[in-house]
Amino acid sequence: MTVVGIGADGWDGLPGASREALRTAETLIGGARQLALLPAECAGERVAWPSPLRPAVPGLLAAHAGRRIAVLASGDPMFYGIGRTLTEVLEEAVTVMSDGPAPHTAPSAPRLRVLPHPSSVSYACARLGWPVEETEVVTLVGRPAENLLAALYDGRRVLVLSAGAGTPAEVATLLRAHGYGPTRMRVLQQLGGDRERTAEGTAAEWPPETRDAITAAHHPADADPLNVTPADADPPNVTPAAGIVPPNDVTPAADIAPLDAIPIDTAPLNVTPADIDPLNVIALDCVREPGTLRLSAVPGLPDAAYEHDGQLTKRHVRAATLAALAPAPGELLWDIGGGSGSIAIEWLRAHRGCRAVTVERDPVRAERIGRNARALGVPALRVVTGRAPAALAGLPTPDAVFIGGGLTVPGLLAACWDALPAGGRIVANTVTLESEALLADWYRRYGGELVRLAVAHAVPVGGFTGWRQAMPVTQWTAVKPPGTPRTPTSLPANTLPHESEDPR
């Protein structure tokens, strides 16, 4: 199987190896738009991707097994493209084949050859004069627009891979709502094609868009099935709406000209949805409005960044807690007693590959956690409404667990400890003597670190200044060693009266 990247310039922009793979293929699979770019000399059977895509891939490949298959992909197939989906499907097939009652050598993976075309990121950066390695890239194809918020910093350059013609207006609305109205927006459309053009303005002055217009832009009547599957959508690998041409994979010919080398038609600011081509990439020069709350790239966001009812791990303790949890790319956190969601949210902000589940028994607080997650750019946070430990059943195995409330609930600490794999971390905070006694007992049994965090703030005292001490927080941190047996049911967690409220 060969995956061939193709650009907006079609057959003319393909190198010899890609053309040969398409000429000799017995089956040609791709989006209808892409298949239409091939000349008659590509004589293989043409099969358009169905929608939704991912569930159909195994059956489609099985139906053409034993034949030379060429799959068309927009731009670089391994950059938010079909290449990843095919790789995962083939790996799953190998896993199934190698599972059997008798030990045997697992078969090698089916051969997957990838012939990439330059991605639209490379093309856009060449047009803009932006170094690729210094440019933040955020895809909104099949993902919530709020993902963009985590990438917004004053002076930062961001490329947004658009979901369609309505995305620029949606991005502008988001920027205005979060204090980035002065941000310069350039919408680069049909990169590398005959209809290449650019619309430019600021987020503050970008025209709004009606819901009907957005729907029409995302779901044109003559839509073709999309051949790009997002890698980390929820649920995983959900195919975006049919008809959205995947701008993140649209690329020019191999010879990319700089911005001043070719003419670009810059549209006037009074653009409408009909003026914006679905095939677009949005370039942002981020500018924060004066007075907008500054958010850091490291844990310890201002308390004012969160909507809360007082149940919030305060800024300095939160920073220390995240340092103890030590998030790493790809790791999963359980945040027990979510409160306002601050620990899970800042875990997710540490790296786009981090994952988190927060468990909160109060439905009102659970909804508030979701709002905070969206406002701070991590809408992928999973919120489970229920009481732990019962609500933990069926959750994926965590790499780290944070317990911010309810430590004395019978069986909670033991359930979290038992759920951790060897090398997993647990961090528990408390302000009560009862829970502190429990943590001291666990510290005696399992080691780790037991620390007390005390923070005082300077406040006016008459005409002078004095210190106001916050309640000290006791924190237990431990790493689960290999071979740890399950926790005995006779530990003090089953005998202490449990806390009814999150003490944070």
Stockholm file with secondary structure:
# STOCKHOLM 1.0

chainA/1-504         MTVVGIGADGWDGLPGASREALRTAETLIGGARQLALLPAECAGERVAWPSPLRPAVPGLLAAHAGRRIAVLASGDPMFYGIGRTLTEVLEEAVTVMSDGPAPHTAPSAPRLRVLPHPSSVSYACARLGWPVEETEVVTLVGRPAENLLAALYDGRRVLVLSAGAGTPAEVATLLRAHGYGPTRMRVLQQLGGDRERTAEGTAAEWPPETRDAITAAHHPADADPLNVTPADADPPNVTPAAGIVPPNDVTPAADIAPLDAIPIDTAPLNVTPADIDPLNVIALDCVREPGTLRLSAVPGLPDAAYEHDGQLTKRHVRAATLAALAPAPGELLWDIGGGSGSIAIEWLRAHRGCRAVTVERDPVRAERIGRNARALGVPALRVVTGRAPAALAGLPTPDAVFIGGGLTVPGLLAACWDALPAGGRIVANTVTLESEALLADWYRRYGGELVRLAVAHAVPVGGFTGWRQAMPVTQWTAVKPPGTPRTPTSLPANTLPHESEDPR
#=GR chainA/1-504 SS CEEEEECTTGGGGCCHHHHHHHHHCSEEEECHHHHTTSCTTCCSEEEECCSSCGGGHHHHHHHTTTSCEEEEEESCTTSSSHHHHHHHHHHHHHHHHHCCSSCCCCCCCCCCEEECCCCHHHHHHHHHTCCGGGCEEEECTTSCGGGGGGGCCTTCEEEEECSSTTHHHHHHHHHHHTTCTTCEEEEEESTTSTTCEEEEEEGGGSCCCCHHHHHHHHSCTTCCCCCCCCSSCSSTTCCCCTTCCCGGGCCCCSSCCCGGGSCCEEECSCCCGGGSCSSEEEEEECCCCTTCCCCCSSSCCCGGGSCCSSCCCCHHHHHHHHHHHCCCTTCEEEEESCTTSHHHHHHHHHCTTCEEEEEESCHHHHHHHHHHHHHTTCTTCEEEESCTTGGGTTCCCCSEEEECSCTTSTTHHHHHHHHSCTTCEEEEEECSHHHHHHHHHHHHHHCCEEEEECCEEEEEETTEEEEEECCCEEEEEEECCTTCCCCCTTSGGGTSCCCSSCCC
#=GC SS_cons         CEEEEECTTGGGGCCHHHHHHHHHCSEEEECHHHHTTSCTTCCSEEEECCSSCGGGHHHHHHHTTTSCEEEEEESCTTSSSHHHHHHHHHHHHHHHHHCCSSCCCCCCCCCCEEECCCCHHHHHHHHHTCCGGGCEEEECTTSCGGGGGGGCCTTCEEEEECSSTTHHHHHHHHHHHTTCTTCEEEEEESTTSTTCEEEEEEGGGSCCCCHHHHHHHHSCTTCCCCCCCCSSCSSTTCCCCTTCCCGGGCCCCSSCCCGGGSCCEEECSCCCGGGSCSSEEEEEECCCCTTCCCCCSSSCCCGGGSCCSSCCCCHHHHHHHHHHHCCCTTCEEEEESCTTSHHHHHHHHHCTTCEEEEEESCHHHHHHHHHHHHHTTCTTCEEEESCTTGGGTTCCCCSEEEECSCTTSTTHHHHHHHHSCTTCEEEEEECSHHHHHHHHHHHHHHCCEEEEECCEEEEEETTEEEEEECCCEEEEEEECCTTCCCCCTTSGGGTSCCCSSCCC
//
